[in-house]
Amino acid sequence: MTLAELARAAEGIWAQWAEAARNLQSLEELEALRVQILGRKGRLTQLFSALRELPPSEKAEAGRILNTLKERIEAALAEKKEALAQRERLERLARERYDLSLPGKWRPLGKLHPLTQVRLEIEEIFLRLGFDVATGPEIETEYYNFEALNIGPDHPARDEWDSFYLGEGVLLRTHTSPVQIRVMKERKPPVRIICPGRCFRRDNPDATHSPVFHQVELLWVEKGLTFAHLKWVIGEFVRAFFGPNYEMRFSADFFPFTEPSAQVHIRKKGTEKWLEIMGAGMVHPRVLEEVGYDPEEVTGFAFGLGIERMAMLRYGIEDIRLFWQNDLRFLSQF
Ligand code: PHE
């Protein structure tokens, strides 16, 4: 090869580059072209090898020609590469643009069960009043469920809490009152707790009965507590839970673990019907003694309400069984 041939070949390479560069569509095509020219077996690389065949006097000139060409192509390649990359970026952005006008996909959202919502709301009300939440076992002994609550073995009131027995002296708790006993045995007064939980009675299911249901127990034991404090606490609860348009009424009742005992009713102002919301009373001195408290020293009061009943009154639900049927048409309303 002569110097003239080499110079012509170099021009040919430039022409090839210029021609191909005009039609390049992608970075892959650009890379393929780069390999064709500058790769290990590329045209320009081969031309560099041809330098060896030239007489020494021409090598410097030939080297200058090839190096200049190489620099030009490399600079042009870099420029082209940037341009193509920019174009691809813009195309991708256009392709991936979010269409904010497209209607979204509807995904049904889960919710807390209405009984859970009501329980949390009741807890919240009493937490604000300074009560702790305490819990106890659903499987209880006769001692905690009955005896410690002043309900002896032959007490006729045992019939009221018709129980599921699991074995001798062991049963599913019929109310949350045994938690009172457990907590008082563990703590010294003052005690201020509410105990939400599941309870079990041998009731046949109908619109107002369910063998499994929920209660919230309240207990406050401290020096100097009177029935007036009980009334105040219940009044606060009724106002917070049902709103200001309700009035309440206490009437005499009987529970072996409270003395005196009362039944609490509420009524929407301006309407006729009184609705029972809970049983309540001053903790019986014998119960206080049983847990090691001195009834001369401290007094206390308690109440027990049904969560299902609160939810039914609040939402006008007529059948307690709806809570267990897991019918989304019912549940999704809350
Ligand atoms: N444990 C009672 C019941 O289940 C309710 C109650 C609790 C009454 C506390 C008075 C005081 O019927």
Boltz pocket constraint, residues with backbone or C-beta under 6 A from the ligand:
constraints:
  - pocket:
      binder: B
      contacts: [[A, 174], [A, 175], [A, 176], [A, 177], [A, 217], [A, 218], [A, 255], [A, 258], [A, 262], [A, 279], [A, 280], [A, 281], [A, 302], [A, 303], [A, 304], [A, 305]]
      max_distance: 6.0
